[in-house]
Amino acid sequence: MGKYQLTVEEKQQLDQQGYIVIPDVLSEEEINHYRPRILELAEIEQQNGLGLVHTDGKGQLVRWLVNKGQEFERLVAHPRVVPYFEYMLGSDYILSTLTSNTIRPGAKDGGYHLDYSLGQMPEPLPRFPIFANTLWLLDDFTPQNGGTRFVPASHLRLKKPPVGLESDPEEVRLNAPKGSVFLFNGAIWHSAGANRTNCERVALICFCGRSFMKPQFDFVHHLKPEVYERASPEMRRIYGFDSQPRKPDELY
Ligand SMILES: O=C(O)CCC(=O)C(=O)O
C-alpha cells in the first residue's frame, strides 16, 4: 500500500484552521497498554524525586519516552501520522520531543503558549509552519476533563498570546475520542484545559519541527544505543541524525 495522501479538505483544514483530528490511530489494546504504563512511569519518577510536575502539581510530563520502553518507538514514524507531519514540515522533518502529559483531577487551565521555540521568536512569526505537535489521546478528551483548549486559526495572527491572557473569544476545547491524534501547528495558541472530573486525562505527545530548527531534546547524542540500533533509516532521520551541523572533516 502506498503512502497516504492528504485530501484537499485536510490540507485546507490544516492551512486555514491549523489543526486536525486523525481518528482511530491507536487500538484499544495499545491504549490499554500505554495509559497504565504512563501512569506507572509518572509514579516512579515522582517517587524518585524526578517527577516533572506543572499546574500546581496536578499536571505531569514524562519525557524521553523512547529511552523508557521499546513500545514508544512505534510512535516515532507511525504511518498514519507521518504524512501529516510531512505536509506541515517537509519530508525531512525531525523529532523535537516524545513525552506524555497527564492532567489530574482539580488541575486548572494551563497558560496559553506556542510550542518551543516559537515563543522565543520575534513577531511577526513566520507564515509557514515550523513546528507541529501531536497529542495521542489515551482518554476521551472533553471540555470537562482537561481537553486541550486552543484558538483555531490563531497561527494566522503571526503573534504570540499576550502574557497572562486567560481566554480568547474564539477558544474551543478539544472533544475527541481516545485513540485519535490531535495534530496542530505549533503556532496555534493552546494549553491543557482544566480537569473538573475525578479521573486523570492522559496523552502521549510527539512534537516535531523542520530539520533546520534546533530540537528541544538531543536525541542524536542521548538515545540509548539499542534504540539507535533498532531504528530504521526513516526513524534515524526523524531522530535528527541526517540534519546535524557538519564536522571538521566534512568540508562541503
Ligand atoms: O496536554 C495538553 O492538552 C496540551 C499539551 C501542550 O500544551 C503542549 O504539548 O505544548
The ligand as a Gaussian input file, in Angstrom:
#p B3LYP/6-31G(d) Opt

LIG

0 1
 O       -1.705000      18.171000      27.105000
 C       -2.302000      19.089000      26.538000
 O       -3.527000      19.143000      26.443000
 C       -1.526000      20.233000      25.917000
 C       -0.073000      19.955000      25.783000
 C        0.706000      21.176000      25.410000
 O        0.313000      22.273000      25.676000
 C        1.963000      21.057000      24.691000
 O        2.412000      19.925000      24.394000
 O        2.546000      22.101000      24.326000

